[in-house]
Amino acid sequence: MTIPYPWLENPWHELMREKEKLPHALLFTGEAGIGKLALAQYLAQFLLCESDAKTTQPCGLCDACRWFIAGNHPDYRLLQPADAEDSVEESDVAKKPKKKSSVIGVEDIRDLSDFVNLSAHRGGIRVTIVAPAEAMNTSAANAFLKTLEEPPAGAVFILVSDHWRRLLPTIRSRCRVFPLTIPDHKTAMHWLETQFVVNPVLHLAHVGGAPLAAAEDAAAEWLPVRSAMLEKIAEPATLNVLTLAAELEKAKLDTSLIIEWLQKWVYDVISLGMTGIIRYYPDWKDALERVAPRAHLLFNLLNELNEAQRLAYHPLNQRLVLESLFFGYLDALRGQDRRG
């Protein structure tokens, strides 16, 4: 069994240097799209592997490895946000697609507690991955904290987080934090080329350098939606906020994704205006240059967008949120501070 991605080799070797004294709770942190969950799953398989000959990799051949690969190892759990809506009946004329929940609830943690407090089926350990860990709501986080404070014997927890600062400080303090970094540009480019990604430089820029996110960016069905949005906000004089917000709502995308597009645009406007550097949207250089002279007006908006992103998974009306942010963008470019 090989390590999932080449840039994870060094982090894996670091983990293996401490394999005999790994704590009961690890927290993998870092940018989205760099393989944190893949590394967590590889570690889970290694811990559950029953081969007497294993040294620094799971064997991939024993019963435990085969069960893990098949997704049915009895001593492994992957805790993620569940489907929020039941599937509709086949007789329904207008079928709604399943909507993914954005949170891990307290009932999920109670179910997990039943799992971790049972004896291991194979007589060894029980491994739980929580991803993304920041998806736990307040009640779930407090319930999970009790498990971390008094972990059952043989229970191992691997938390994966893109936004670790959103976790309860008490949860973070009970985990060994293991930060992962974005791979160097050459390594990321080489991997994307092996995946036959067209124009990998551009897609790496769009996502800030994370290779898995770049591959998703290249294949995303919503690329025309993002392009249409950027085209409209690039011309603030003709921007119709109500129409744009309605179009984006119709696209049925996560609010956090749309806010992220706007965050990156505003960041690039500020960066280009202040330093002459474009980080995320080099393919929109001409449009950014038209807005960049007003870059100094957007600093407060960037803070507003960061706060909106923090609240993006709350059950808020998407169209109203987007309308507020786009009106804020126009107000900022006009020199109007809405805080006043």
C-alpha positions in Angstrom: 0.0 0.0 0.0 1.5 3.3 -1.0 0.9 6.7 0.6 -2.1 8.4 -1.1 -0.3 11.5 -2.5 3.4 12.2 -3.0 3.4 15.4 -0.9 2.1 13.4 2.1 5.2 11.3 2.3 7.1 13.6 4.7 4.1 14.0 7.1 3.6 10.2 7.0 7.2 9.5 7.9 6.9 12.0 10.8 3.9 10.1 12.1 5.7 6.8 11.8 8.6 8.1 13.8 6.2 8.4 16.7 4.0 5.4 15.9 4.6 3.7 19.2 3.5 6.7 21.2 0.7 8.2 19.1 -1.9 10.0 21.3 -5.5 8.9 21.5 -6.6 12.0 19.6 -4.9 13.6 16.6 -6.0 16.8 14.8 -5.0 17.2 11.2 -5.2 20.8 10.1 -4.4 22.7 6.9 -6.0 24.1 3.8 -8.8 22.3 2.1 -7.8 20.1 -0.9 -4.4 18.9 0.4 -5.3 15.4 1.4 -5.9 15.6 5.1 -8.8 13.1 5.1 -6.8 10.7 2.8 -3.9 10.8 5.3 -6.3 10.2 8.2 -7.8 7.2 6.5 -4.4 5.8 5.6 -3.4 6.1 9.3 -6.7 4.5 10.4 -6.0 1.5 8.0 -2.4 1.3 9.4 -3.6 1.2 13.0 -6.2 -1.5 12.2 -3.9 -3.6 10.0 -3.3 -7.0 11.5 -0.2 -8.0 9.6 2.7 -9.1 11.9 5.0 -7.9 9.1 3.8 -4.3 8.9 6.4 -1.6 9.7 5.5 1.8 8.3 2.6 1.0 5.9 -0.6 -1.1 6.1 -0.2 -4.4 4.3 -3.3 -4.1 2.2 -3.7 -7.9 2.2 -4.9 -9.0 5.7 -8.6 -9.4 6.6 -8.6 -6.0 8.4 -7.1 -4.2 5.4 -9.5 -5.8 3.0 -12.5 -4.9 5.2 -11.2 -1.3 5.5 -10.8 -0.9 1.8 -14.3 -2.3 1.2 -15.6 0.2 3.7 -17.0 -2.3 6.3 -14.4 -2.7 9.0 -16.4 -3.2 12.2 -13.9 -1.2 14.3 -13.8 1.9 12.1 -16.1 4.9 11.9 -16.1 7.9 9.6 -18.2 10.6 11.1 -19.3 13.3 8.7 -22.4 15.5 8.2 -25.3 13.2 7.3 -28.0 13.6 4.6 -30.4 16.2 5.9 -33.4 15.0 3.8 -34.7 11.6 3.2 -34.9 10.4 -0.4 -38.2 11.1 -2.0 -40.6 8.4 -3.1 -40.3 7.2 -6.7 -43.9 8.3 -7.3 -43.1 11.9 -6.7 -43.5 13.9 -9.9 -41.0 16.6 -9.0 -38.1 14.9 -7.3 -35.9 17.0 -5.0 -32.2 16.1 -4.9 -30.8 15.0 -1.6 -29.6 17.9 0.4 -26.4 17.4 2.4 -26.4 18.6 5.9 -23.6 21.0 6.9 -23.4 19.9 10.5 -22.6 17.0 12.7 -25.4 16.9 15.4 -25.5 15.7 19.0 -27.4 12.5 17.9 -24.4 11.6 15.7 -22.1 11.9 18.7 -24.4 9.8 20.8 -24.4 7.1 18.2 -20.6 7.4 18.1 -20.4 7.0 21.9 -22.2 3.6 21.6 -19.5 2.5 19.1 -16.4 3.7 21.0 -17.7 2.2 24.3 -18.1 -1.3 22.8 -15.3 -3.8 22.9 -13.4 -4.0 19.6 -14.7 -6.8 17.3 -11.2 -7.8 16.5 -9.8 -7.4 20.0 -7.6 -4.4 19.1 -8.5 -0.7 18.8 -11.4 1.3 17.5 -10.6 4.2 15.2 -12.9 7.2 14.5 -12.3 9.9 12.0 -14.3 13.1 12.4 -14.3 15.2 9.2 -14.6 18.1 9.1 -14.4 18.4 12.8 -15.6 22.0 12.8 -18.9 20.8 11.4 -19.9 19.7 14.9 -22.5 22.1 16.3 -22.2 23.4 19.8 -24.2 20.5 21.4 -22.3 17.9 19.5 -18.9 19.5 20.3 -19.7 19.5 24.0 -20.8 15.9 23.9 -17.7 14.9 21.9 -15.5 16.7 24.4 -16.7 14.4 27.2 -15.6 11.4 25.2 -12.2 13.0 24.6 -11.8 13.9 28.3 -12.5 10.3 29.4 -11.6 8.1 26.3 -12.5 4.5 26.5 -9.6 2.1 26.4 -8.5 1.4 22.8 -10.4 4.3 21.3 -8.4 6.4 18.8 -9.8 9.7 17.3 -8.5 11.4 14.2 -10.0 14.9 13.6 -9.7 16.6 10.3 -10.2 20.3 10.0 -9.9 23.0 7.3 -10.8 25.7 9.9 -9.4 24.5 13.2 -9.9 27.8 15.0 -13.6 27.2 14.9 -13.2 24.1 17.1 -13.7 24.5 20.9 -10.4 25.4 22.5 -11.0 22.5 24.9 -11.2 20.0 22.1 -8.1 21.4 20.5 -6.2 21.2 23.8 -7.0 17.5 24.1 -5.6 16.6 20.6 -2.1 16.4 19.3 -2.3 19.1 16.5 -0.6 17.8 13.3 -0.5 20.7 10.7 -0.3 19.8 7.0 1.0 22.4 4.5 0.2 23.1 0.8 2.8 21.2 -1.3 5.3 23.1 -3.3 4.3 24.3 -6.8 6.4 21.8 -8.7 5.0 18.8 -6.8 1.5 20.0 -7.2 1.9 20.7 -10.9 3.4 17.3 -11.6 0.6 15.5 -9.8 -2.1 17.5 -11.7 -0.4 16.7 -15.0 -0.5 13.0 -14.2 -4.3 13.5 -13.6 -4.5 15.1 -17.1 -5.8 18.4 -15.7 -5.9 21.0 -18.5 -4.3 24.3 -17.6 -3.2 23.2 -14.1 -1.5 26.6 -13.4 -4.7 28.4 -13.6 -6.7 26.0 -11.5 -4.0 25.9 -8.8 -4.2 29.7 -8.7 -8.0 29.6 -8.3 -7.8 27.5 -5.2 -4.6 28.9 -3.7 -2.3 26.1 -4.4 -4.1 23.0 -3.1 -3.8 20.2 -5.7 -6.9 18.2 -4.9 -9.0 21.3 -4.8 -7.4 22.4 -8.2 -8.5 19.0 -9.7 -12.0 19.6 -8.4 -11.9 23.2 -9.7 -11.0 22.0 -13.2 -13.9 19.5 -13.3 -16.5 21.5 -11.5 -19.9 21.9 -13.2 -20.3 25.3 -11.7 -17.4 26.9 -13.6 -19.8 28.9 -15.8 -21.7 30.2 -12.7 -18.5 31.5 -11.2 -17.4 33.1 -14.5 -20.8 34.8 -14.9 -20.6 36.1 -11.3 -17.1 37.5 -11.8 -18.1 39.1 -15.1 -20.9 41.0 -13.3 -18.9 42.1 -10.3 -16.1 43.2 -12.5 -18.5 45.9 -13.8 -19.8 47.5 -10.6 -21.4 50.4 -12.6 -23.9 48.0 -14.2 -24.1 45.4 -11.5 -27.8 44.4 -10.7 -27.5 42.9 -7.3 -31.0 41.5 -7.1 -30.7 39.7 -10.4 -27.3 38.3 -9.6 -28.4 37.0 -6.2 -31.4 35.4 -7.7 -29.3 33.7 -10.4 -26.9 32.4 -7.8 -29.7 31.1 -5.7 -31.1 29.3 -8.7 -27.8 27.5 -9.2 -28.3 25.8 -5.8 -24.7 26.0 -4.7 -23.4 26.2 -1.1 -23.5 29.7 0.3 -19.9 29.2 1.5 -18.7 28.5 -2.0 -20.2 31.7 -3.4 -18.8 33.8 -0.5 -15.4 32.2 -1.2 -15.5 33.4 -4.8 -16.3 36.9 -3.7 -13.6 36.8 -0.9 -11.0 35.8 -3.5 -12.1 38.5 -5.8 -11.9 41.2 -3.1 -8.5 39.9 -2.0 -7.1 40.1 -5.5 -8.5 43.6 -6.0 -6.7 44.7 -2.8 -3.6 42.7 -3.5 -3.3 44.1 -7.1 -4.0 47.6 -5.9 -1.5 47.5 -3.1 1.3 45.2 -4.3 0.6 44.6 -8.0 0.1 40.8 -7.4 -2.8 38.7 -8.3 -3.1 35.4 -6.4 -6.4 33.7 -7.3 -7.7 35.0 -10.6 -4.8 35.7 -13.0 -7.2 35.0 -15.9 -9.2 38.1 -14.8 -6.3 40.4 -14.8 -7.8 43.1 -17.1 -11.1 43.2 -15.1 -9.2 43.3 -11.8 -7.1 46.2 -13.0 -10.3 48.2 -13.7 -11.4 47.9 -10.1 -8.0 48.0 -8.4 -7.7 51.8 -8.2 -10.4 51.6 -5.5 -8.7 48.8 -3.6 -8.1 50.9 -0.5 -11.9 51.1 0.0 -12.4 47.3 0.4 -10.6 46.4 3.6 -13.7 46.6 5.8 -15.6 44.5 3.3 -13.0 41.8 3.5 -13.7 41.6 7.2 -17.4 41.5 6.6 -16.9 38.6 4.1 -14.8 36.7 6.6 -17.6 37.0 9.2 -20.2 35.9 6.6 -18.1 32.9 5.8 -18.0 31.9 9.4 -21.8 32.0 9.5 -22.3 30.4 6.0 -23.5 27.1 7.3 -26.2 28.5 9.5 -29.8 28.2 8.2 -29.9 31.7 6.7 -31.8 32.8 3.6 -29.1 32.5 0.9 -30.5 35.2 -1.4 -30.7 37.8 1.4 -27.1 37.0 2.5 -25.8 37.4 -1.1 -27.8 40.6 -1.7 -26.3 42.1 1.5 -22.8 41.2 0.5 -23.1 42.4 -3.1 -24.7 45.7 -1.9 -21.8 45.9 0.6 -19.3 45.5 -2.3 -21.0 48.3 -4.2 -21.2 50.6 -1.2 -17.5 50.0 -0.4 -16.5 50.9 -4.0 -18.5 54.1 -3.6 -16.7 54.9 -0.4 -19.7 54.3 1.8 -19.0 52.5 5.1 -22.1 50.6 6.1 -21.0 50.4 9.7 -21.7 54.1 10.0 
